[in-house]
Amino acid sequence: MESSQGWILLDVRQKAEYDGGHLDGSIHIPLSQIMNRAGELDREKRLLVYCRCGNRSRLASRILAAKGFAEVWNVEGGILAW
C-alpha cells in the first residue's frame, strides 16, 4: 500500500494470520522471508511495519534498516493496537 504521503504498510505475520484479517492495502511479507524478499519493496518509501503485537515487526524493522531502507517505522503494539 502506498499512501499519498509515500509510505508502505508492511505486514510481517504468518500467512494464516494475514489471511485471517489484515489492514486494507497492506503488503504481506512474513518475517521469515524478509531477508530474501526485501528487494520487492521501494527503498525510497517510508515503511510502516506491523505484526500481531509488535515483536516480529520490531525485528523486521531492524533488518530492513540494516538493508538500507531510508525510513522504517515499527507499529508498536501491532495490529492489536491499530
Secondary structure as the mmCIF struct_conf table of DSSP 4:
data_model
#
loop_
_struct_conf.conf_type_id
_struct_conf.id
_struct_conf.beg_label_comp_id
_struct_conf.beg_label_asym_id
_struct_conf.beg_label_seq_id
_struct_conf.end_label_comp_id
_struct_conf.end_label_asym_id
_struct_conf.end_label_seq_id
STRN STRN1 GLU A 2 GLU A 2
TURN_TY1_P TURN_TY1_P1 SER A 4 GLN A 5
BEND BEND1 GLY A 6 GLY A 6
STRN STRN2 TRP A 7 ASP A 11
BEND BEND2 ARG A 13 ARG A 13
HELX_RH_AL_P HELX_RH_AL_P1 LYS A 15 ASP A 19
TURN_TY1_P TURN_TY1_P2 GLY A 20 GLY A 20
TURN_TY1_P TURN_TY1_P3 ASP A 24 GLY A 25
STRN STRN3 ILE A 27 HIS A 28
HELX_RH_3T_P HELX_RH_3T_P1 LEU A 31 GLN A 33
HELX_RH_AL_P HELX_RH_AL_P2 ILE A 34 ARG A 37
HELX_RH_3T_P HELX_RH_3T_P2 ALA A 38 GLU A 40
BEND BEND3 LEU A 41 LEU A 41
TURN_TY1_P TURN_TY1_P4 ARG A 43 GLU A 44
BEND BEND4 LYS A 45 LYS A 45
STRN STRN4 ARG A 46 TYR A 50
BEND BEND5 ARG A 52 GLY A 54
HELX_RH_AL_P HELX_RH_AL_P3 ASN A 55 ALA A 66
TURN_TY1_P TURN_TY1_P5 LYS A 67 GLY A 68
BEND BEND6 ALA A 70 ALA A 70
STRN STRN5 GLU A 71 ASN A 74
TURN_TY1_P TURN_TY1_P6 GLU A 76 GLY A 77
HELX_RH_AL_P HELX_RH_AL_P4 GLY A 78 ALA A 81
#
